[in-house]
Amino acid sequence: MKFIKTLSIALFLMFWVNFSNAQFKTIKTQNGLISGFKIGTVNIFKGIPFAAPPVGDLRWKAPQPVQNWLEVRKCTEFSASPFQANPTPFYCWTEEFIAPPKPLSEDCLYLNVWTAAKTAQEKRPVFVWIYGGGFSSGSSACPIYDGEEFAKKGIVFVSINYRVGPFGFMAHPELSKEQNNVSGNYGLMDQIAALKWVKENIAVFGGDPNKVTIAGQSAGSMSVNCLVASPLAKGLFHRAIAQSGGMLSNRIPTSLNDAEKMGETFQKKANASDLSELRQKSAEEILKISQSSGLRMGVTLDGYVLPTDIVQHFKDGKHNDVPLMTGWVTGDAGLIPNQGLSAEKFRQQSTDKYGAKSEEYLKLFPANTDDEAKTSQSRLSLLSFAALSSHLWAGYNKSQSYIYQVSHVPTDKPDFPNYGAFHTSEVPYALHTLHLWKRPWQDHDLVVENLMSSYWINFIKIGNPNGKNLPEWKRYTKETGVILEIDKETYQRPALLKKEFDLLESL
């Protein structure tokens, strides 16, 4: 009788787990069972670990494997955001755009999944979102990064955390010595570890590991560019969306040698005799030293995660060539401080830098008056930050590429400063999360949201943004230069910026 009772309980538990898996109340990942929660048709799992906590001796090391667990792990809340300066609203970014102020922790390597799949056999396309924040801030827990709406449209939505600031990007000779002659880029390695987790686990959420799109904005866009360049990320994704940022036209990446020198300077500022002593300092101390020293750490061209010459790498076709959708918002120009040169000084600088080509340069970027010089410098900032990199990347790509420009200005709150089509403003339109951004939305905002999110979803599903009831969006080539202008009215603009691109590329 006791045996029959025990067998009955075992059969019931087996049935319950299998039934739960079918309904996604619990999921069996490679590290153990997890449980989430459900809103309508969407199953949501938050705070799933994809790497061991990078603390103690694991600070400034490549992400290590997760330790398996035996009990069902409850995954219903976002994990802590990466350790960073206390996130507060500023400029045009309100609380919907920034990391929650608490909790912050070095123990941050977790991801989140939204899926409306009913079984593990559906093989839905997968979208992996990488946040921005200048490689010094950010979090997957930002409200506008919610994945519910995409999940309703048949996408398995994944958002990930990665280390930022000195925790994610410090290089140092001692670190290089213990890590096969390279260091830094830990934040990028976190992203690669998350993509490996997706490849190994996403099928049980109803996702297709062979149909993964990586996407990001600002530093997230630069991260996408880096992942496309990295030999370590080969085969982990199949499409790429890069919004407002790239590595092919700016001076953000640094050499390993220069990055190591910055790490040595950091150590001196910290009054630490060696790496071991530096690892013993608290996260608060590390952050304080970073802020007071003015050292800004970011991506390193280390010859391991990234090639030492990223532009030549793309020119040679050695990158992970996948279908690409990329672009910018017109307000991205404000991300690079304007030099503030007078017309006279701007013209002189042009002559000094470009010699015989300065006449052609000043025709495209005129400076007959100080106001005209200011406008030209603003246009050059936009081109340098995002547009030129998009043009170069698409030109090196053999797979189909699509380029957009967002000019749409979000409806403001009453008595709220109008910042125009500001940096990041397109994200809630593309991710269909306007309802999570508190504004008095007008019909034209909802039209742009439906249009942008439809383009994004089509691209995620088939590698082409075009679809029924959408304005046509032609592939980008250097010859035609067709760019999709997204505004209250959306239309194609052949050869937009073509002369500027051709000239800057020749320079």
Secondary structure as UniProt FT lines:
FT   HELIX           2..23
FT   STRAND          26..29
FT   TURN            30..31
FT   STRAND          32..35
FT   STRAND          37..39
FT   TURN            40..41
FT   STRAND          42..49
FT   HELIX           56..58
FT   TURN            59..60
FT   STRAND          73..74
FT   STRAND          81..82
FT   TURN            91..92
FT   HELIX           95..97
FT   STRAND          104..105
FT   STRAND          110..115
FT   TURN            120..121
FT   STRAND          124..130
FT   TURN            134..136
FT   TURN            140..141
FT   HELIX           143..145
FT   HELIX           148..152
FT   TURN            153..154
FT   STRAND          156..160
FT   HELIX           165..169
FT   HELIX           173..178
FT   TURN            179..181
FT   HELIX           186..201
FT   HELIX           202..205
FT   STRAND          207..217
FT   HELIX           219..229
FT   HELIX           231..233
FT   TURN            234..235
FT   STRAND          239..243
FT   STRAND          254..255
FT   HELIX           256..269
FT   TURN            270..271
FT   HELIX           275..280
FT   HELIX           283..293
FT   STRAND          300..301
FT   HELIX           310..315
FT   TURN            316..317
FT   STRAND          324..329
FT   HELIX           332..335
FT   HELIX           343..354
FT   HELIX           355..357
FT   HELIX           358..364
FT   HELIX           370..382
FT   HELIX           383..387
FT   HELIX           388..396
FT   STRAND          401..406
FT   TURN            414..415
FT   TURN            423..426
FT   HELIX           427..430
FT   TURN            431..432
FT   HELIX           434..436
FT   HELIX           443..462
FT   TURN            468..469
FT   TURN            478..480
FT   STRAND          483..486
FT   STRAND          491..493
FT   TURN            494..497
FT   HELIX           498..506
//
